[in-house]
Each structure stands twice: as C-alpha cells, then as structure tokens.
Amino acid sequence: MTRRPPLRCLVTGASRGIGRTIVEHLAASGHQVAITARSVGDLQSLADSLDVPTLVLPADVTDPGTPDGLVADVVAAWGGIDVAVLNAGEAISAPIHRTDDALWQQMLDVNLTAPFRFIRAAVPPMKQAGFGRIIVIASIASKVGVPYITAYSAAKHGVLGAVRSAAMELATTGVTVNAVCPGYVDTPLTDRALEAIVAKTGIDMAAARATLENTHPIKRLITTDEVASVVDMLVADTGGITGQGIVIDGGSVQS
Ligand SMILES: NC(=O)c1ccc[n+]([C@@H]2O[C@H](COP(=O)([O-])OP(=O)(O)OC[C@H]3O[C@@H](n4cnc5c(N)ncnc54)[C@H](OP(=O)(O)O)[C@@H]3O)[C@@H](O)[C@H]2O)c1
C-alpha cells in the first residue's frame, strides 16, 4: 500500500549532513516534517527554509526519554506518524586497544540504542494506522568490518539486526522497516574523519580525501542527495521492500 503526500515524517539528525538533505527531499515531495537534533539554530533555519508544515523538536537522542517523547509530540501535533527516519549518529575512530568503555558505550548509545528506542516508540501508532515507513541510516560498516571503528561498526551491525528482526515481526502490519547503508558520504562527519586522518598520519587533506574516495569503485564520495533519493524511494514504496539494508557505496560492497 502506498500513501500520497503529505505524510507525517520525523527525521533525527536533521541539523546538517545527510539528515538535512533527507528533510529537504521529503519537503520537496510535499510531506510535513518534524526535525530533531541538538543544534536548535540549525533546525530553525532549516524549518524556515521549507514550505511545508514543520515541527522543530530539539533533543539529544541518547537521553532515554527522548524517543518516546518525540514520537508522542508528533502524534499529539499531527494525529499520527507515518515515517520515521532514524539518521542521527556519530562515528569516532580508535584502534581496538584504545577503544575504552566510554567510547564503546557512546557509539552504542547513539547508533544502536537510540534508533531501537525510536522504532519501539513508533511501532504502536504505525501499527494502529496500518501504515508506516521506518528507515534507519546505517552504514556499510553494518555489513563489513572496517579497521579502527570497532565500536561504530558493532553498533551499526547491531542496528541492522534490529531492522531485520523488526521488519519480520511487522511484515503483515503495513509497516516496513529498512536500513540504508552508505559508504563515505560528503558530510561534516566525513570532514571530521578526514581531519583525524590528517592529524594521525601527517598526509595532507587532499591525499586523505583521495584515500576515502578510492575505497569506492566510482572513485568519489557519495552525495547526500544520493542517500536521500533512496530514502524517498523507501517512503514511496508500496510495501514490498522490508528488512533490507540497501548499500550506497559506489560498488565496493556487493550484497
Ligand atoms: N558521512 C558518512 O560517510 C556516513 C557513512 C555511513 C553512514 N553514515 C551515517 O549517516 C548518519 C548521518 O551522518 P552524517 O554524515 O550526516 O553526520 P553529521 O554531518 O555529523 O550529522 C550528524 C547529525 O546527527 C545529529 N546527532 C549526532 N549526535 C546526536 C545526539 N546525541 N542527539 C541528537 N542528534 C545527534 C547531529 O546533530 P547535532 O550535533 O546538532 O545534535 C547531526 O544532525 C549517521 O548515522 C552516520 O553514522 C554516515
């Protein structure tokens, strides 16, 4: 089953990078969008640039009460929630012997526990409505091991497992649950990764960027529009796609 716009959407990590572009795509399709992140000013300027109804809901997704609270806010304001795009995330690298418990927990909190809690909160109203589209922005690090990001990769593998199991549990309810698994995307997160590579290795920024680009057979970074276009496709899908982790990485991981 498909639903025509406007759908009532919630997007986490909406203040910049992939999340911001996803919001712009959803709004361009005529959907109304509730946006959340910690940076209130960035959320407000994004909302001001959109021609659709918006809700600006600043929050830290790692606070245990945030997912229930934000889903309740959307349902209270708009009478339901049709789409949840769980994009907020953070990637901090470290060799495994320097991955302390705090870094491990930080990566799990934001990349695994927070999206789990949002899925848990969004399922009841979506099931009741007989329609829902849950999309987690995971990573190719959900599918393959990548050096120096053990904690991030464990969290991203975990969230893909949650997506697959939730999709099976909800398969007959009208609610689909999928993940999008990008390679290196041209965003502030990747800029921070490049700065870390420069600081640790001494190579210059151009060489560091080329190193990441060359991990993709297409020899360039993925754009935020390319990720948002797959989200658009999953939102508009009639329900046949569920439990998937769709890779967008220029061909390096073939699954
Ligand atoms: N860039 C890549 O190469 C790449 C590749 C694969 C997967 N991904 C995934 O794609 C997603 C988006 O990444 P990006 O590259 O767009 O990153 P980004 O540019 O750093 O943006 C991250 C977003 O998440 C929000 N966020 C982070 N921690 C948060 C927290 N504790 N509470 C609330 N919001 C939080 C940030 O907002 P505030 O700081 O304002 O709170 C920001 O809006 C992440 O899940 C990431 O793991 C990225």
Ligand as a Chemical Component Dictionary entry (heavy atoms), coordinates in Angstrom:
data_LIG
# 
_chem_comp.id                   LIG 
_chem_comp.type                 NON-POLYMER 
_chem_comp.pdbx_formal_charge   0 
_chem_comp.three_letter_code    LIG 
# 
loop_
_chem_comp_atom.comp_id 
_chem_comp_atom.atom_id 
_chem_comp_atom.alt_atom_id 
_chem_comp_atom.type_symbol 
_chem_comp_atom.charge 
_chem_comp_atom.model_Cartn_x 
_chem_comp_atom.model_Cartn_y 
_chem_comp_atom.model_Cartn_z 
_chem_comp_atom.pdbx_ordinal 
LIG N1  N1  N 0  29.129 10.566 6.428  1  
LIG C1  C1  C 0  29.360 9.284  6.136  2  
LIG O1  O1  O 0  30.335 8.946  5.427  3  
LIG C2  C2  C 0  28.412 8.215  6.622  4  
LIG C3  C3  C 0  28.568 6.932  6.089  5  
LIG C4  C4  C 0  27.718 5.908  6.508  6  
LIG C5  C5  C 0  26.740 6.189  7.444  7  
LIG N2  N2  N 1  26.613 7.434  7.945  8  
LIG C6  C6  C 0  25.564 7.660  8.954  9  
LIG O2  O2  O 0  24.688 8.658  8.498  10 
LIG C7  C7  C 0  24.145 9.348  9.612  11 
LIG C8  C8  C 0  24.315 10.849 9.410  12 
LIG O3  O3  O 0  25.707 11.116 9.273  13 
LIG P1  P1  P 0  26.265 12.490 8.678  14 
LIG O4  O4  O 0  27.450 12.143 7.889  15 
LIG O5  O5  O -1 25.201 13.315 8.083  16 
LIG O6  O6  O 0  26.776 13.142 10.056 17 
LIG P2  P2  P 0  26.880 14.659 10.550 18 
LIG O7  O7  O 0  27.067 15.541 9.399  19 
LIG O8  O8  O 0  27.856 14.686 11.656 20 
LIG O9  O9  O 0  25.412 14.873 11.157 21 
LIG C9  C9  C 0  25.003 14.080 12.251 22 
LIG C10 C10 C 0  23.621 14.501 12.705 23 
LIG O10 O10 O 0  23.275 13.709 13.849 24 
LIG C11 C11 C 0  22.939 14.589 14.915 25 
LIG N3  N3  N 0  23.334 13.985 16.178 26 
LIG C12 C12 C 0  24.518 13.408 16.499 27 
LIG N4  N4  N 0  24.520 13.007 17.776 28 
LIG C13 C13 C 0  23.294 13.336 18.280 29 
LIG C14 C14 C 0  22.686 13.203 19.538 30 
LIG N5  N5  N 0  23.329 12.629 20.580 31 
LIG N6  N6  N 0  21.414 13.651 19.705 32 
LIG C15 C15 C 0  20.756 14.241 18.684 33 
LIG N7  N7  N 0  21.289 14.394 17.452 34 
LIG C16 C16 C 0  22.538 13.958 17.263 35 
LIG C17 C17 C 0  23.701 15.870 14.623 36 
LIG O11 O11 O 0  23.042 16.986 15.194 37 
LIG P3  P3  P 0  23.530 17.851 16.440 38 
LIG O12 O12 O 0  25.031 17.755 16.520 39 
LIG O13 O13 O 0  23.002 19.199 16.112 40 
LIG O14 O14 O 0  22.847 17.215 17.596 41 
LIG C18 C18 C 0  23.576 15.945 13.107 42 
LIG O15 O15 O 0  22.334 16.498 12.745 43 
LIG C19 C19 C 0  24.856 8.792  10.850 44 
LIG O16 O16 O 0  24.035 7.816  11.450 45 
LIG C20 C20 C 0  26.097 8.160  10.280 46 
LIG O17 O17 O 0  26.577 7.105  11.074 47 
LIG C21 C21 C 0  27.418 8.458  7.552  48 
# 
loop_
_chem_comp_bond.comp_id 
_chem_comp_bond.atom_id_1 
_chem_comp_bond.atom_id_2 
_chem_comp_bond.value_order 
_chem_comp_bond.pdbx_ordinal 
LIG N1  C1  SING 1  
LIG C1  O1  DOUB 2  
LIG C1  C2  SING 3  
LIG C2  C3  SING 4  
LIG C2  C21 DOUB 5  
LIG C3  C4  DOUB 6  
LIG C4  C5  SING 7  
LIG C5  N2  DOUB 8  
LIG N2  C6  SING 9  
LIG N2  C21 SING 10 
LIG C6  O2  SING 11 
LIG C6  C20 SING 12 
LIG O2  C7  SING 13 
LIG C7  C8  SING 14 
LIG C7  C19 SING 15 
LIG C8  O3  SING 16 
LIG O3  P1  SING 17 
LIG P1  O4  DOUB 18 
LIG P1  O5  SING 19 
LIG P1  O6  SING 20 
LIG O6  P2  SING 21 
LIG P2  O7  DOUB 22 
LIG P2  O8  SING 23 
LIG P2  O9  SING 24 
LIG O9  C9  SING 25 
LIG C9  C10 SING 26 
LIG C10 O10 SING 27 
LIG C10 C18 SING 28 
LIG O10 C11 SING 29 
LIG C11 N3  SING 30 
LIG C11 C17 SING 31 
LIG N3  C12 SING 32 
LIG N3  C16 SING 33 
LIG C12 N4  DOUB 34 
LIG N4  C13 SING 35 
LIG C13 C14 SING 36 
LIG C13 C16 DOUB 37 
LIG C14 N5  SING 38 
LIG C14 N6  DOUB 39 
LIG N6  C15 SING 40 
LIG C15 N7  DOUB 41 
LIG N7  C16 SING 42 
LIG C17 O11 SING 43 
LIG C17 C18 SING 44 
LIG O11 P3  SING 45 
LIG P3  O12 DOUB 46 
LIG P3  O13 SING 47 
LIG P3  O14 SING 48 
LIG C18 O15 SING 49 
LIG C19 O16 SING 50 
LIG C19 C20 SING 51 
LIG C20 O17 SING 52 
# 
